[in-house]
Amino acid sequence: MIDPSKKISPEQKESKTSQAHLFDAPSIVEQRRMVEAILFASSEPVSVTELESRMPQGSNPGSVLDELKIEYSHRGVNLVKVGAGWAMRTSPDLSFLMRKETLETRKLSRAAVETLAIIAYHQPVTRLEIEEIRGVGVSKGTVDLLLEMDWIKFGRRKMTPGRPVTFVVTQYFLDHFGLESAKDLPGLKELKSAGLLESTIQSGKDSNDDNIEEEADLLNDMDQPELFVE
């Protein structure tokens, strides 16, 4: 039987009702607002795992991201996947509006572009392997510059004598070129068919040297104005 002396007041009922909803998953509309707020406030791509850790229990940011990607596909900013994360980026056709804000001081050297191209297309790759592909030594300054720019980073060590360290491209590199992964880099055949590279091999040059130059050229051709060091 209910004890009349322990009646629940309207205020207590309201409090219990509010607490009962604390662990309810927010509505889809609220989840969309939360995801948008996090993405717009973040300076770096945000992973689904990180979104789940920030949002209330029961949220499903993965499905929200898929919906927002479609919704923002025709807007001034697009929702794009960068590596394992998601980020809001200026629509490619409006990128010219941002060029005035880019500080252009000096280009990457030919050696740096070649080294970067080799790492992007052959990662994980050791310094010795880079030198074997280029046919010349790789200076410490070139590697240090790419590391400082956060376009490459140290990868796992190879299971070979000496356990040499390898190099791989970073998520910042992928973000810079608008790639989801290094697998999305255009192939040489694609670049040739688009007229971005010469289709013929120049006489008197080794075919391996020609491939190196093509790999380096593709990074210049992808977005030349942004290949500058601030």
N, C-alpha and C positions, 0 to 999 in steps of 0.2 A: 504493500500500500504506500501511497505517496504521502509524505509527511507535510501537512498544510503549512507548517512553520518554516518549511524550506522551499517556499515558492520562488521561482526564478523571475527576477525583474526584467522588464523590456530591455534595459541597458545590458544586462548579462546575456540575454538572448542574442542581441545584436553583436556583442563581443565574440560569443562563441561562433556565430555564423561567419563573421569576418575571419576568425582564425581557421575555420574549416576550409576556407578558400585559399589560404596561404600556400598550400601545397598543390593546388590545382594548376594544370598547365594553362598558360595564358592563351587567349584566343589567337587565331592566325593573324588577325589585324595587328594585335599587340606584338606578336613575334616579329612581324615584318618591320614594325617601328623600331624594335630593339636591335634587329640586325642592321638596319639602315644607320641607326645612331652609332653603333660600334664601328661600322665600316668607314663612315664619314669622319669619325674622330681619330681613326688610326692612321699613322703615317706609313705603316707597313702592312703587307697582306696579312689577313687574319685567317687562321685555319678553322675548320668546322669544330675540331676538338676544343679550341679556345673559345669559340662562340658558345658551345654547350656548357663550358665551365662558368661562363659569365651569366648565362640566361637561367631562368627558373627551371626547376626540375619538370621534366615532361615536355620541354620544348623540342622542336625538330628543325633546327636551323638548316639542315641539309636540303629539305624540301623547300624551305623559304628561299634559299639562295637560288635554286632552280627557277622559281617563279620570278624573283627579282631580276635575274639575268635576262629573261624574256622581256620583262616590263621596261628595263632600262636600255634595251638593245637599240631603240630609236631615239634615245635622248642625248643630251649634250655630254653626259657622262655615262659610261658603260660599266657594268659589273663583269669583271673578267677574272679567270682563274690564273693564278701565278704560282707555279710550283704546287705546293700543298695548301696554299692559302688563296683567299679571295680579296679583291680590292676594287675600289672605284677609280676608274681612269678616264681621262678625256677621250671623247670619241675620236677615232683616227682622222676623220675628215675635218675635224676642227683643231687639229694639232698646230696648224699654222698660226692660230691666235696666241699660242703660248711661246712662240719662238723668240719674241722680243725679250722674254724673261730669262733666256739661256745665256749664260756668260761664256763666251767663246774666247779662250786665251791661246791655246795651242793644241794641235792635233797629236794623236798618238803616233809614235814613230812606226815605221814600217816593221821593225823587229817586234814591237809590242803587239801590233795587229796580227802579224803572222803567228806569234806565240799564243795569243788569245784564240785565234781560229783553230789552231792545232788542239788546244785544250778543250774547246767547245765540241769539236768533232771526234776526238779520240779519247776523251776522259773515261776513267781515271788514267792519267799519263804522268810518267816521271820526267824529271829534267833531262835525263839521259835520252829518253825516248823522244822528247821534243827536239833535242839537238840532232838525233839521228834522222828525224823526219825533215828538219830544216836543212841539215847538212852543214850547219855552223853552230858555234857555241851560243848559249843563252846567257846573257849577262845578268848578274844579280840585280842590277838596277831595273832591268825590264820586268823581272818577276816581282820585285818589291813594289814597283809602280802599280801593277795590276792588282796586287794584294791590297795596297793602300786605297785603290779605287773601289775595293770590295767587289770586283768583277770575277775574281778567282779566289779559291781558298784551298787549304790543305785537305787532301782526301785520306783514305786509308793507306796504310803502308803495304807494299807488295810483298808477297811471300816468296821473295827471291833473296839471294845472298846480299847482306847489308841492309835488308828491309828498307829500301828507299821509299821516301814519302811520295805521294802522288798529288796531282793538282786537278781540281774540278771547278766548273763555273758555279757561281753563287745564285741564290734566288734574286738578288739585286740585279744581276746580269740578265736573268730571264725577264724580270719586271721591266728593265730598261728597254728591251727589245719586244716586249709584249708577247712573250712565249710562255706556254704552260710548262714545257720541259725542253731539254736540249734536243729531244727527238723531233721537235717541231721546227728546228732550223731547216731552211730550204736546202734541198739537194742541189748538187752542181748541175744536174740535167734540167731541173726546174729553172735555175737561174739562166742557163744558156738559152732555153726555149723562150724565156721572157726577154731575151736580148740584153741581159745584164752582164754577161760574160762572153768572151770570145770563144767561138766554137772550135777553132782550129788551134793546134799546138804549134807554137813557133819553132822553126827549125833551129838546130844547134842547142836545144835545151832538153834536159832530162825530163821525162814525163812526170816523175815524182816532184821535181821543182815546179812544174806547171800546175800540178794539183795544189801545192802549197800556196801559190800565188792566187789561185782561184778561191781557195778557202779564205784567204785573207781579204780578197776583194769583196766577197759576199758580205762581210761585216761592214765594209765601207758603204756598199750599195744599199744595205737595208735601211739605214737612216743616217746619212752622212752628217747632217747638222748636229747630231747629238754625240758624235765621237770626239768630244773635246774634254780636256781636263780642266776643271775649275780651279 
